[in-house]
């Protein structure tokens, strides 16, 4: 798998929150259909970017 893409339109994101992960923080992106969990470093900054993008739409 060279490239993986998941497309979630900003208006579909209901909530973004972080939770504890052993190696790195996990961000849960909640939509009406499902929840996408992303493990990453810099979770606080990424959540700020996500929230700003949601509000800009």
N, CA, C and O atoms as a GROMACS GRO file, in nm:
protein
  228
    1UNK      N    1   0.086  -0.116   0.000
    1UNK     CA    2   0.000   0.000   0.000
    1UNK      C    3   0.090   0.123   0.000
    1UNK      O    4   0.151   0.156   0.102
    2UNK      N    5   0.098   0.188  -0.112
    2UNK     CA    6   0.183   0.307  -0.125
    2UNK      C    7   0.115   0.432  -0.072
    2UNK      O    8   0.181   0.522  -0.020
    3UNK      N    9  -0.014   0.438  -0.085
    3UNK     CA   10  -0.085   0.559  -0.047
    3UNK      C   11  -0.224   0.523   0.004
    3UNK      O   12  -0.297   0.446  -0.058
    4UNK      N   13  -0.258   0.579   0.119
    4UNK     CA   14  -0.389   0.556   0.176
    4UNK      C   15  -0.456   0.692   0.197
    4UNK      O   16  -0.396   0.781   0.258
    5UNK      N   17  -0.577   0.708   0.149
    5UNK     CA   18  -0.649   0.833   0.166
    5UNK      C   19  -0.787   0.804   0.223
    5UNK      O   20  -0.857   0.713   0.180
    6UNK      N   21  -0.823   0.884   0.320
    6UNK     CA   22  -0.958   0.882   0.374
    6UNK      C   23  -1.009   1.025   0.363
    6UNK      O   24  -0.948   1.118   0.415
    7UNK      N   25  -1.120   1.042   0.295
    7UNK     CA   26  -1.175   1.176   0.274
    7UNK      C   27  -1.302   1.191   0.358
    7UNK      O   28  -1.399   1.117   0.340
    8UNK      N   29  -1.298   1.288   0.449
    8UNK     CA   30  -1.415   1.322   0.530
    8UNK      C   31  -1.439   1.471   0.510
    8UNK      O   32  -1.356   1.552   0.551
    9UNK      N   33  -1.549   1.508   0.450
    9UNK     CA   34  -1.578   1.651   0.433
    9UNK      C   35  -1.586   1.720   0.570
    9UNK      O   36  -1.642   1.664   0.665
   10UNK      N   37  -1.531   1.841   0.581
   10UNK     CA   38  -1.527   1.911   0.710
   10UNK      C   39  -1.664   1.922   0.775
   10UNK      O   40  -1.674   1.903   0.896
   11UNK      N   41  -1.772   1.953   0.700
   11UNK     CA   42  -1.902   1.964   0.765
   11UNK      C   43  -1.951   1.832   0.829
   11UNK      O   44  -2.036   1.834   0.918
   12UNK      N   45  -1.896   1.718   0.783
   12UNK     CA   46  -1.937   1.589   0.838
   12UNK      C   47  -1.871   1.557   0.972
   12UNK      O   48  -1.918   1.469   1.044
   13UNK      N   49  -1.764   1.628   1.006
   13UNK     CA   50  -1.696   1.604   1.134
   13UNK      C   51  -1.777   1.670   1.245
   13UNK      O   52  -1.793   1.792   1.248
   14UNK      N   53  -1.828   1.587   1.335
   14UNK     CA   54  -1.910   1.636   1.446
   14UNK      C   55  -1.822   1.680   1.562
   14UNK      O   56  -1.847   1.783   1.625
   15UNK      N   57  -1.718   1.602   1.588
   15UNK     CA   58  -1.635   1.629   1.706
   15UNK      C   59  -1.496   1.569   1.684
   15UNK      O   60  -1.481   1.463   1.625
   16UNK      N   61  -1.396   1.640   1.734
   16UNK     CA   62  -1.258   1.589   1.733
   16UNK      C   63  -1.207   1.596   1.875
   16UNK      O   64  -1.210   1.701   1.938
   17UNK      N   65  -1.160   1.483   1.925
   17UNK     CA   66  -1.108   1.483   2.062
   17UNK      C   67  -0.987   1.391   2.070
   17UNK      O   68  -0.971   1.299   1.990
   18UNK      N   69  -0.903   1.417   2.169
   18UNK     CA   70  -0.785   1.332   2.185
   18UNK      C   71  -0.807   1.238   2.303
   18UNK      O   72  -0.884   1.265   2.394
   19UNK      N   73  -0.735   1.127   2.296
   19UNK     CA   74  -0.736   1.031   2.407
   19UNK      C   75  -0.597   0.971   2.421
   19UNK      O   76  -0.514   0.981   2.330
   20UNK      N   77  -0.573   0.910   2.533
   20UNK     CA   78  -0.442   0.855   2.565
   20UNK      C   79  -0.407   0.739   2.474
   20UNK      O   80  -0.491   0.654   2.443
   21UNK      N   81  -0.282   0.738   2.430
   21UNK     CA   82  -0.226   0.626   2.356
   21UNK      C   83  -0.090   0.593   2.415
   21UNK      O   84  -0.019   0.684   2.459
   22UNK      N   85  -0.052   0.468   2.417
   22UNK     CA   86   0.074   0.426   2.479
   22UNK      C   87   0.196   0.490   2.412
   22UNK      O   88   0.287   0.536   2.482
   23UNK      N   89   0.199   0.494   2.282
   23UNK     CA   90   0.315   0.547   2.210
   23UNK      C   91   0.292   0.692   2.170
   23UNK      O   92   0.380   0.777   2.187
   24UNK      N   93   0.175   0.721   2.118
   24UNK     CA   94   0.140   0.857   2.075
   24UNK      C   95  -0.008   0.880   2.106
   24UNK      O   96  -0.085   0.785   2.122
   25UNK      N   97  -0.046   1.004   2.114
   25UNK     CA   98  -0.185   1.040   2.141
   25UNK      C   99  -0.274   0.997   2.025
   25UNK      O  100  -0.229   0.991   1.910
   26UNK      N  101  -0.398   0.966   2.056
   26UNK     CA  102  -0.495   0.926   1.954
   26UNK      C  103  -0.599   1.036   1.940
   26UNK      O  104  -0.650   1.088   2.040
   27UNK      N  105  -0.632   1.072   1.817
   27UNK     CA  106  -0.738   1.167   1.789
   27UNK      C  107  -0.854   1.089   1.729
   27UNK      O  108  -0.837   1.012   1.634
   28UNK      N  109  -0.973   1.108   1.786
   28UNK     CA  110  -1.094   1.048   1.732
   28UNK      C  111  -1.173   1.154   1.659
   28UNK      O  112  -1.212   1.256   1.717
   29UNK      N  113  -1.197   1.133   1.530
   29UNK     CA  114  -1.280   1.220   1.449
   29UNK      C  115  -1.417   1.154   1.437
   29UNK      O  116  -1.431   1.050   1.373
   30UNK      N  117  -1.517   1.214   1.499
   30UNK     CA  118  -1.650   1.156   1.502
   30UNK      C  119  -1.737   1.218   1.393
   30UNK      O  120  -1.745   1.340   1.379
   31UNK      N  121  -1.803   1.130   1.316
   31UNK     CA  122  -1.902   1.172   1.218
   31UNK      C  123  -2.033   1.103   1.255
   31UNK      O  124  -2.037   1.021   1.346
   32UNK      N  125  -2.139   1.136   1.184
   32UNK     CA  126  -2.267   1.070   1.213
   32UNK      C  127  -2.263   0.922   1.177
   32UNK      O  128  -2.339   0.842   1.232
   33UNK      N  129  -2.176   0.885   1.085
   33UNK     CA  130  -2.168   0.747   1.039
   33UNK      C  131  -2.068   0.661   1.115
   33UNK      O  132  -2.090   0.542   1.134
   34UNK      N  133  -1.957   0.722   1.161
   34UNK     CA  134  -1.849   0.641   1.219
   34UNK      C  135  -1.750   0.730   1.292
   34UNK      O  136  -1.765   0.852   1.297
   35UNK      N  137  -1.649   0.667   1.349
   35UNK     CA  138  -1.540   0.739   1.414
   35UNK      C  139  -1.408   0.691   1.355
   35UNK      O  140  -1.383   0.571   1.346
   36UNK      N  141  -1.324   0.786   1.314
   36UNK     CA  142  -1.192   0.756   1.261
   36UNK      C  143  -1.090   0.789   1.370
   36UNK      O  144  -1.088   0.901   1.421
   37UNK      N  145  -1.008   0.693   1.406
   37UNK     CA  146  -0.904   0.715   1.506
   37UNK      C  147  -0.769   0.728   1.439
   37UNK      O  148  -0.731   0.646   1.356
   38UNK      N  149  -0.696   0.835   1.476
   38UNK     CA  150  -0.566   0.863   1.418
   38UNK      C  151  -0.464   0.872   1.530
   38UNK      O  152  -0.483   0.948   1.625
   39UNK      N  153  -0.358   0.795   1.522
   39UNK     CA  154  -0.250   0.802   1.620
   39UNK      C  155  -0.146   0.900   1.567
   39UNK      O  156  -0.098   0.885   1.455
   40UNK      N  157  -0.110   1.000   1.649
   40UNK     CA  158  -0.015   1.099   1.600
   40UNK      C  159   0.054   1.172   1.714
   40UNK      O  160   0.009   1.171   1.828
   41UNK      N  161   0.164   1.236   1.679
   41UNK     CA  162   0.231   1.329   1.769
   41UNK      C  163   0.179   1.468   1.735
   41UNK      O  164   0.143   1.492   1.620
   42UNK      N  165   0.175   1.558   1.830
   42UNK     CA  166   0.125   1.693   1.802
   42UNK      C  167  -0.026   1.697   1.793
   42UNK      O  168  -0.082   1.773   1.713
   43UNK      N  169  -0.093   1.617   1.873
   43UNK     CA  170  -0.239   1.605   1.865
   43UNK      C  171  -0.309   1.737   1.895
   43UNK      O  172  -0.407   1.770   1.829
   44UNK      N  173  -0.262   1.812   1.993
   44UNK     CA  174  -0.326   1.939   2.027
   44UNK      C  175  -0.326   2.034   1.908
   44UNK      O  176  -0.428   2.097   1.878
   45UNK      N  177  -0.213   2.045   1.841
   45UNK     CA  178  -0.203   2.133   1.725
   45UNK      C  179  -0.293   2.084   1.611
   45UNK      O  180  -0.358   2.165   1.544
   46UNK      N  181  -0.296   1.953   1.589
   46UNK     CA  182  -0.379   1.899   1.482
   46UNK      C  183  -0.527   1.922   1.511
   46UNK      O  184  -0.603   1.954   1.419
   47UNK      N  185  -0.570   1.908   1.635
   47UNK     CA  186  -0.709   1.934   1.670
   47UNK      C  187  -0.743   2.081   1.646
   47UNK      O  188  -0.852   2.112   1.598
   48UNK      N  189  -0.652   2.171   1.680
   48UNK     CA  190  -0.675   2.314   1.654
   48UNK      C  191  -0.693   2.340   1.504
   48UNK      O  192  -0.780   2.418   1.464
   49UNK      N  193  -0.611   2.276   1.422
   49UNK     CA  194  -0.621   2.291   1.276
   49UNK      C  195  -0.754   2.236   1.226
   49UNK      O  196  -0.819   2.298   1.142
   50UNK      N  197  -0.794   2.121   1.277
   50UNK     CA  198  -0.921   2.059   1.237
   50UNK      C  199  -1.038   2.150   1.275
   50UNK      O  200  -1.126   2.175   1.193
   51UNK      N  201  -1.037   2.200   1.398
   51UNK     CA  202  -1.147   2.288   1.443
   51UNK      C  203  -1.153   2.416   1.361
   51UNK      O  204  -1.262   2.462   1.328
   52UNK      N  205  -1.038   2.474   1.329
   52UNK     CA  206  -1.035   2.595   1.246
   52UNK      C  207  -1.091   2.567   1.107
   52UNK      O  208  -1.164   2.649   1.052
   53UNK      N  209  -1.056   2.454   1.049
   53UNK     CA  210  -1.105   2.418   0.917
   53UNK      C  211  -1.256   2.394   0.919
   53UNK      O  212  -1.326   2.432   0.825
   54UNK      N  213  -1.306   2.332   1.024
   54UNK     CA  214  -1.450   2.309   1.037
   54UNK      C  215  -1.526   2.440   1.045
   54UNK      O  216  -1.632   2.454   0.983
   55UNK      N  217  -1.473   2.536   1.119
   55UNK     CA  218  -1.541   2.664   1.136
   55UNK      C  219  -1.534   2.751   1.011
   55UNK      O  220  -1.620   2.837   0.990
   56UNK      N  221  -1.433   2.727   0.927
   56UNK     CA  222  -1.414   2.807   0.805
   56UNK      C  223  -1.511   2.766   0.695
   56UNK      O  224  -1.531   2.840   0.599
   57UNK      N  225  -1.570   2.648   0.708
   57UNK     CA  226  -1.660   2.597   0.601
   57UNK      C  227  -1.797   2.657   0.616
   57UNK      O  228  -1.886   2.627   0.537
   0.00000   0.00000   0.00000
